Amino acid sequence: MTESSWRGRVAVLAFPQISPFHLSVPTLVFGGAGLDSVDGLYDVTVCAEEPGSMPTGAGYTIQVDAGLEAMAIADIVVIPSWRNGWTPSPALLDAVRAAHSRGARIVGLCLGTFVVAASGIADGREVATHWAAAERLTGEQPQVGVREDVLWSDLGDVITSAGAAAALDCCLHIVRSDHGSATAARLARALVLAPHRTGSQAQYIPAPVVAATADDPIGRAMLWARKRIADPVDIDRWSSAVHLSRRTFTRRFRERTATSPQQWLLDQRVDLARELLESTTDTIERISELSGFGSPVSLRLHFRQRLGVSPAAHRAAFRTVAA
């Protein structure tokens, strides 16, 4: 993406006993808060349900002047975390829904995904959260699919991430999307961060297994395709495998994932190639075969389109970080 001078408005939610680190991530990345060397790219407002003096989890208090009305004019609303066992209030959930329906992007970082899921704006779709909280989120909000195996997930209108450092990666991804790769790289350099860790990069735990239940044909279709990911997958055969017409299959798949079956399968293939690049010494030719691209040329094309780097560069960067 090319450089952009657009300056959006960001509302970041604070709440009693919030972790100062989690609160600082969006205010730092988006607003350059506290760093003379970083120019804020957005106008950032920290808001709360009850403005005023607020205790943090670090034992000191902060002053929050804005209320939830800040969400009503924001281009991006960030829920930077949440507390275990807390139920979001109706007022907070209404503010999130209203911002979303107005066109604001809603960002849930780490446990902030619990608030996003509770609002209903991601129903039938997939969100990311910290791997340690994934099972609990699935139990509390079964209407969303929970990804515990990725750093962040961008659905366009809803963006969610895993915890701690992954929240930095997610916010940098938003900067990259809004202002271009060069701006994001300069910001990452100032913050001494890796310029680009992709959302698909694993949280260093095994990927979850989708349960193939009889009443979930799309889940069964996902498993069917993953088992055949190295082979050509024809959509007519794919839909027939779960006893759906092509039209119904495509419609229900998009309702579930907010993308087409073909794009989802391409994403799975890129993710598999990414995993093999990180964890094996297989050649690019071999990885292109195993991941279903068929040729190194196709792998390189789609890998760069999706992740912004070549397979060789990704492998080198990941090994540098791992070392």
ChimeraX attribute file (.defattr): number of C-alpha atoms within 10 A of each C-alpha:
attribute: neighborCount
match mode: 1-to-1
recipient: residues
	/A:1	10
	/A:2	11
	/A:3	14
	/A:4	13
	/A:5	9
	/A:6	10
	/A:7	13
	/A:8	14
	/A:9	20
	/A:10	25
	/A:11	28
	/A:12	23
	/A:13	26
	/A:14	29
	/A:15	21
	/A:16	17
	/A:17	16
	/A:18	19
	/A:19	19
	/A:20	17
	/A:21	13
	/A:22	23
	/A:23	21
	/A:24	18
	/A:25	22
	/A:26	27
	/A:27	24
	/A:28	19
	/A:29	26
	/A:30	24
	/A:31	21
	/A:32	22
	/A:33	16
	/A:34	10
	/A:35	12
	/A:36	8
	/A:37	10
	/A:38	18
	/A:39	14
	/A:40	18
	/A:41	21
	/A:42	19
	/A:43	16
	/A:44	23
	/A:45	21
	/A:46	22
	/A:47	22
	/A:48	23
	/A:49	18
	/A:50	15
	/A:51	16
	/A:52	15
	/A:53	12
	/A:54	17
	/A:55	16
	/A:56	17
	/A:57	12
	/A:58	11
	/A:59	9
	/A:60	10
	/A:61	15
	/A:62	13
	/A:63	13
	/A:64	19
	/A:65	13
	/A:66	19
	/A:67	18
	/A:68	21
	/A:69	14
	/A:70	21
	/A:71	29
	/A:72	16
	/A:73	15
	/A:74	24
	/A:75	20
	/A:76	23
	/A:77	27
	/A:78	28
	/A:79	26
	/A:80	32
	/A:81	25
	/A:82	25
	/A:83	15
	/A:84	10
	/A:85	6
	/A:86	9
	/A:87	11
	/A:88	15
	/A:89	12
	/A:90	10
	/A:91	11
	/A:92	17
	/A:93	18
	/A:94	13
	/A:95	20
	/A:96	27
	/A:97	18
	/A:98	14
	/A:99	22
	/A:100	22
	/A:101	12
	/A:102	13
	/A:103	13
	/A:104	22
	/A:105	21
	/A:106	28
	/A:107	28
	/A:108	29
	/A:109	34
	/A:110	27
	/A:111	25
	/A:112	24
	/A:113	32
	/A:114	30
	/A:115	23
	/A:116	26
	/A:117	26
	/A:118	20
	/A:119	19
	/A:120	15
	/A:121	18
	/A:122	23
	/A:123	19
	/A:124	18
	/A:125	19
	/A:126	21
	/A:127	28
	/A:128	30
	/A:129	30
	/A:130	28
	/A:131	21
	/A:132	11
	/A:133	19
	/A:134	23
	/A:135	15
	/A:136	14
	/A:137	21
	/A:138	16
	/A:139	10
	/A:140	13
	/A:141	16
	/A:142	13
	/A:143	16
	/A:144	21
	/A:145	21
	/A:146	24
	/A:147	23
	/A:148	25
	/A:149	22
	/A:150	24
	/A:151	29
	/A:152	32
	/A:153	22
	/A:154	18
	/A:155	16
	/A:156	9
	/A:157	15
	/A:158	22
	/A:159	25
	/A:160	35
	/A:161	32
	/A:162	33
	/A:163	26
	/A:164	16
	/A:165	14
	/A:166	24
	/A:167	27
	/A:168	25
	/A:169	26
	/A:170	30
	/A:171	25
	/A:172	26
	/A:173	23
	/A:174	18
	/A:175	20
	/A:176	22
	/A:177	15
	/A:178	20
	/A:179	19
	/A:180	17
	/A:181	20
	/A:182	14
	/A:183	18
	/A:184	23
	/A:185	18
	/A:186	14
	/A:187	24
	/A:188	19
	/A:189	12
	/A:190	12
	/A:191	17
	/A:192	9
	/A:193	16
	/A:194	14
	/A:195	19
	/A:196	20
	/A:197	21
	/A:198	21
	/A:199	23
	/A:200	20
	/A:201	17
	/A:202	19
	/A:203	18
	/A:204	11
	/A:205	10
	/A:206	9
	/A:207	12
	/A:208	12
	/A:209	7
	/A:210	11
	/A:211	11
	/A:212	15
	/A:213	10
	/A:214	10
	/A:215	8
	/A:216	11
	/A:217	19
	/A:218	23
	/A:219	17
	/A:220	18
	/A:221	21
	/A:222	20
	/A:223	16
	/A:224	16
	/A:225	20
	/A:226	17
	/A:227	10
	/A:228	13
	/A:229	20
	/A:230	18
	/A:231	15
	/A:232	11
	/A:233	16
	/A:234	11
	/A:235	16
	/A:236	13
	/A:237	13
	/A:238	19
	/A:239	20
	/A:240	14
	/A:241	15
	/A:242	18
	/A:243	13
	/A:244	17
	/A:245	16
	/A:246	14
	/A:247	11
	/A:248	12
	/A:249	23
	/A:250	19
	/A:251	15
	/A:252	17
	/A:253	21
	/A:254	17
	/A:255	14
	/A:256	19
	/A:257	18
	/A:258	17
	/A:259	16
	/A:260	17
	/A:261	23
	/A:262	13
	/A:263	10
	/A:264	16
	/A:265	18
	/A:266	19
	/A:267	16
	/A:268	19
	/A:269	23
	/A:270	25
	/A:271	21
	/A:272	21
	/A:273	24
	/A:274	23
	/A:275	17
	/A:276	20
	/A:277	22
	/A:278	20
	/A:279	12
	/A:280	10
	/A:281	11
	/A:282	13
	/A:283	13
	/A:284	19
	/A:285	14
	/A:286	15
	/A:287	25
	/A:288	24
	/A:289	18
	/A:290	19
	/A:291	25
	/A:292	23
	/A:293	24
	/A:294	17
	/A:295	15
	/A:296	16
	/A:297	13
	/A:298	12
	/A:299	24
	/A:300	18
	/A:301	15
	/A:302	19
	/A:303	22
	/A:304	15
	/A:305	11
	/A:306	15
	/A:307	18
	/A:308	15
	/A:309	18
	/A:310	17
	/A:311	24
	/A:312	12
	/A:313	13
	/A:314	21
	/A:315	19
	/A:316	14
	/A:317	17
	/A:318	16
	/A:319	13
	/A:320	9
	/A:321	8
	/A:322	8
	/A:323	6
